[in-house]
Amino acid sequence: MSVDILFKIGAIGILTAVISQILSHNGKSEIATLATLAGLVIVLVMVLSMISELFSTIKSLFMLY
């Protein structure tokens, strides 16, 4: 695992938090919730692809075809 993915996840988290705070301050709390949910989904997709890669590596390591 490279450190690059951690920086990407952190940047998405910070960006999502800033957008959510700006939208909440302007009275658009519903859209702020949707923006936070979108950030969470993006991070989950990134993590799921990493888990999929991990399982395929384990599968090839132990020759479980």
CNS distance restraints for C-alpha pairs under 8 A (distance, minus, plus):
assign (resid   1 and name CA) (resid   5 and name CA) 7.73 0.50 0.50
assign (resid   2 and name CA) (resid   6 and name CA) 7.62 0.50 0.50
assign (resid   3 and name CA) (resid   7 and name CA) 6.52 0.50 0.50
assign (resid   4 and name CA) (resid   8 and name CA) 6.31 0.50 0.50
assign (resid   5 and name CA) (resid   9 and name CA) 6.21 0.50 0.50
assign (resid   6 and name CA) (resid  10 and name CA) 6.10 0.50 0.50
assign (resid   7 and name CA) (resid  11 and name CA) 6.00 0.50 0.50
assign (resid   8 and name CA) (resid  12 and name CA) 6.18 0.50 0.50
assign (resid   9 and name CA) (resid  13 and name CA) 6.18 0.50 0.50
assign (resid   9 and name CA) (resid  43 and name CA) 6.31 0.50 0.50
assign (resid  10 and name CA) (resid  14 and name CA) 6.17 0.50 0.50
assign (resid  11 and name CA) (resid  15 and name CA) 6.02 0.50 0.50
assign (resid  12 and name CA) (resid  16 and name CA) 5.95 0.50 0.50
assign (resid  12 and name CA) (resid  39 and name CA) 6.54 0.50 0.50
assign (resid  12 and name CA) (resid  43 and name CA) 7.59 0.50 0.50
assign (resid  13 and name CA) (resid  17 and name CA) 6.11 0.50 0.50
assign (resid  13 and name CA) (resid  39 and name CA) 6.99 0.50 0.50
assign (resid  14 and name CA) (resid  18 and name CA) 6.21 0.50 0.50
assign (resid  15 and name CA) (resid  19 and name CA) 6.16 0.50 0.50
assign (resid  16 and name CA) (resid  20 and name CA) 5.98 0.50 0.50
assign (resid  16 and name CA) (resid  35 and name CA) 6.71 0.50 0.50
assign (resid  16 and name CA) (resid  36 and name CA) 5.74 0.50 0.50
assign (resid  16 and name CA) (resid  39 and name CA) 5.92 0.50 0.50
assign (resid  17 and name CA) (resid  21 and name CA) 6.11 0.50 0.50
assign (resid  17 and name CA) (resid  36 and name CA) 7.23 0.50 0.50
assign (resid  18 and name CA) (resid  22 and name CA) 6.19 0.50 0.50
assign (resid  19 and name CA) (resid  23 and name CA) 6.12 0.50 0.50
assign (resid  19 and name CA) (resid  32 and name CA) 7.08 0.50 0.50
assign (resid  19 and name CA) (resid  35 and name CA) 7.30 0.50 0.50
assign (resid  20 and name CA) (resid  24 and name CA) 6.00 0.50 0.50
assign (resid  20 and name CA) (resid  29 and name CA) 7.90 0.50 0.50
assign (resid  20 and name CA) (resid  32 and name CA) 4.53 0.50 0.50
assign (resid  20 and name CA) (resid  33 and name CA) 7.04 0.50 0.50
assign (resid  20 and name CA) (resid  35 and name CA) 6.54 0.50 0.50
assign (resid  20 and name CA) (resid  36 and name CA) 6.42 0.50 0.50
assign (resid  21 and name CA) (resid  25 and name CA) 6.01 0.50 0.50
assign (resid  21 and name CA) (resid  32 and name CA) 7.41 0.50 0.50
assign (resid  22 and name CA) (resid  26 and name CA) 6.36 0.50 0.50
assign (resid  23 and name CA) (resid  27 and name CA) 6.46 0.50 0.50
assign (resid  23 and name CA) (resid  28 and name CA) 5.16 0.50 0.50
assign (resid  23 and name CA) (resid  29 and name CA) 6.27 0.50 0.50
assign (resid  23 and name CA) (resid  31 and name CA) 6.98 0.50 0.50
assign (resid  23 and name CA) (resid  32 and name CA) 5.33 0.50 0.50
assign (resid  24 and name CA) (resid  28 and name CA) 5.29 0.50 0.50
assign (resid  24 and name CA) (resid  29 and name CA) 4.65 0.50 0.50
assign (resid  24 and name CA) (resid  32 and name CA) 5.99 0.50 0.50
assign (resid  28 and name CA) (resid  32 and name CA) 6.28 0.50 0.50
assign (resid  29 and name CA) (resid  33 and name CA) 6.17 0.50 0.50
assign (resid  30 and name CA) (resid  34 and name CA) 6.42 0.50 0.50
assign (resid  31 and name CA) (resid  35 and name CA) 6.12 0.50 0.50
assign (resid  32 and name CA) (resid  36 and name CA) 6.21 0.50 0.50
assign (resid  33 and name CA) (resid  37 and name CA) 6.14 0.50 0.50
assign (resid  34 and name CA) (resid  38 and name CA) 6.08 0.50 0.50
assign (resid  35 and name CA) (resid  39 and name CA) 6.29 0.50 0.50
assign (resid  36 and name CA) (resid  40 and name CA) 6.27 0.50 0.50
assign (resid  37 and name CA) (resid  41 and name CA) 6.20 0.50 0.50
assign (resid  38 and name CA) (resid  42 and name CA) 6.25 0.50 0.50
assign (resid  39 and name CA) (resid  43 and name CA) 6.34 0.50 0.50
assign (resid  40 and name CA) (resid  44 and name CA) 6.11 0.50 0.50
assign (resid  41 and name CA) (resid  45 and name CA) 6.15 0.50 0.50
assign (resid  42 and name CA) (resid  46 and name CA) 6.39 0.50 0.50
assign (resid  43 and name CA) (resid  47 and name CA) 6.22 0.50 0.50
assign (resid  44 and name CA) (resid  48 and name CA) 5.97 0.50 0.50
assign (resid  45 and name CA) (resid  49 and name CA) 6.22 0.50 0.50
assign (resid  46 and name CA) (resid  50 and name CA) 6.47 0.50 0.50
assign (resid  47 and name CA) (resid  51 and name CA) 6.23 0.50 0.50
assign (resid  48 and name CA) (resid  52 and name CA) 6.11 0.50 0.50
assign (resid  49 and name CA) (resid  53 and name CA) 6.22 0.50 0.50
assign (resid  50 and name CA) (resid  54 and name CA) 6.20 0.50 0.50
assign (resid  51 and name CA) (resid  55 and name CA) 6.25 0.50 0.50
assign (resid  52 and name CA) (resid  56 and name CA) 6.29 0.50 0.50
assign (resid  53 and name CA) (resid  57 and name CA) 6.16 0.50 0.50
assign (resid  54 and name CA) (resid  58 and name CA) 6.22 0.50 0.50
assign (resid  55 and name CA) (resid  59 and name CA) 5.99 0.50 0.50
assign (resid  56 and name CA) (resid  60 and name CA) 6.16 0.50 0.50
assign (resid  57 and name CA) (resid  61 and name CA) 6.00 0.50 0.50
assign (resid  58 and name CA) (resid  62 and name CA) 6.24 0.50 0.50
assign (resid  59 and name CA) (resid  63 and name CA) 5.79 0.50 0.50
assign (resid  59 and name CA) (resid  64 and name CA) 5.00 0.50 0.50
assign (resid  59 and name CA) (resid  65 and name CA) 6.86 0.50 0.50
assign (resid  60 and name CA) (resid  64 and name CA) 6.30 0.50 0.50
assign (resid  60 and name CA) (resid  65 and name CA) 7.34 0.50 0.50
